[in-house]
Amino acid sequence: MAFSLDFIRPGEGTATRNTLEDGSYLVGRGTACHIRLPFPDVSERHALLLLRGDRAQIEDLHSANGTYVNGMPTDGIVELLPDSVIQIGESMLRVSHISDSQAPLPDPQAQSPKLEAQSSKLPSANGTPPTSNRPDPAAVKAAAIRRQVKEQIQRELIERLDLKRLTVSGVDRAGLEKKATEKIHEIVEQVRTNGKLPAGIDAARLEREIFNEALRLGPLEDLIADETVTEIMVNGPRQIYVERRGKLQLTDLEFLDDSSVMAIIERIVSPIGRRIDESQPYVDARLADGSRVNAIIPPLALTGPTLTIRKFAKRTLTVEDFIRFGTWTRNAAEFMKACVIMRKNIIVAGGTGSGKTTLLNLLSGFIPHDERIVTVEDAAELKLIQPHVVRLEARPPNIEGRGAVTIRDLVKNCLRMRPDRIIVGECRGGEALDMLQAMNTGHDGSLTTVHANSPRDVISRLETMVLMSGMELPSRAIREQIASAVDIIIHESRLSDGSRKVVAISEVTGLEGQNVVMQDIFTFRQSGVDEHGRVIGYFRPTGAVPTFFEHLKSRGLRLDPAMFDPTLDREVHLEIAGGNA
């Protein structure tokens, strides 16, 4: 079912008409809005227009001036009748159904109308014509034509390729992909031979896109392969954002419809034994390469099925990479290497997307290869290089709500597995108590990550998480556990220019009264921003020497104490008995 959208000016009838397909459309003044009303009385994100089947709905997004339907203010999601008029500020819109017989056929030469109120019809308060930030109309029309062609070929593929029969007959994944490739090529060749393939569409690219959508991750395949992309965000079928160099960018890729996004989500979660449906409308999962995946679907996601993929680098990052990126310095890296070898308990802290897991993976690389390591994760992401690694992964409940195995269950179990090191992907609940107890009872050298805004905030977060375990412990007893268990807190942050930097390396020195005592060993100080928006600053020692520095020699390690002198600028290398590390 197609819809028409009319921009109306009171007293002058319809000003502009556009054709819309099923989907979710953000209405507002912002340049990222699908339907843009560039006027002062319209909020940046004013309302959400929902078109599904034969239903049209509007929802106000807590705008400043409200959204009105037929003169009445809206509250929640409001159904739109054929003659309903939407008023947003001084702008008036009308959405109408278009039957299949009335829907216009795609015309490659036609110019697609912009979904933006033009100043000639709907003037702004100061009369200044707004500049359009919408994509090129010809490109929009070309994408619409490509989408329609793909839909037709996919329907034909489903009819010719009986997936259920092939699966029952024992065809493996490789055979299925080969069969699909042959059928897609056959269909596209027929379309091209019959002259029905619109000009400007590359047949080979079209075949690849249809294959990816039928058996792989659709339009996300190219983004997964693009090493410059660090995160992929699918906000419904028509909007896909990526993160490059710490900045968000809107791509020109899109899915056919909501069901196409749902099929990709199912394709990701099913192989690892997870599910997503109306009874469990969100899920955490991972790709084969360890990339982290989160999916949430309607009715919780109003814009349609939403998918977020945090990619992991195909190549494991090294100390040299971190130094080249400016994440930390050589001296900081050598100090952290000494801490890991000396079996100090280390917590990596930071906000969402700050790079905690990547840094944890790097620190784990300093663990000697003759030790037994047990990792505990919600979704297995760590890539350890040591030969003796046991990986444990939590399990969500089944469809009956039973069979869940939590991080806390696994932490308790791994204590019976004779680990030399325990690495917990992230502490976010009651497992923090079990982790602290393990650190205090002979399992030195453990590593984990915590969401926190500063090294000091880590202490408060740990205390809160211990209370979440259900144990009614006094505050002082919890802080004694923390002060005794945690040795080093390394805090990483994502700065305003998108770069990720270690901003503090702190040592927990003990407990005085009711307070956990800490000292910063290294800190990052921002001094400004250059003309390109890049953060300017320096990472330096504070002058404080770790309390355990004198114990280095007893472990066969040697570090030049000059590395802790802020007045010197000299790289120091860790020396291990028997040769340089």
Secondary structure, 3 states (H helix, E strand, C coil): CEEEEEEECCCCCEEEEEEECCEEEEEECCCCCCEECCCCCCCCCCEEEEEECCEEEEEECCCCCCEEECCEECCCEEECCCCCEEEECCEEEEEEEECCCCCCCCCCCCCCCCCECCCCCCCCCCCCCCCCCCCCHHHHHHHHHHHHHHHHHHHHHHHHCCHHHHHHCCCCHHHHHHHHHHHHHHHHHHHHHCCCCCCCCCHHHHHHHHHHHHHCCCCHHHHHHCCCEEEEEEECCCCEEEEECCEEEECCCCCCCHHHHHHHHHHHHHHHCCCCCCCCCEEEEECCCCCEEEEECCCCCCCCCEEEEECCCCCCCCHHHHHHHCCCCHHHHHHHHHHHHCCCCEEEEECCCCCHHHHHHHHHCCCCCCCCEEEEECCCCCCCCCCCEEEEECECCCCCCCCCECHHHHHHHHCCCCCCEEEECCCCCCHHHHHHHHHHCCCCCCEEEEECCCHHHHHHHHHHHHHCCCCCCCHHHHHHHHHHHCCEEEEEEECCCCCEEEEEEEEEEEEECCEEEEEEEEEEEEEEECCCCCEEEEEEECCCCCCCHHHCHHHCEECCHHHHCCCCCCCCCCEECCEEC
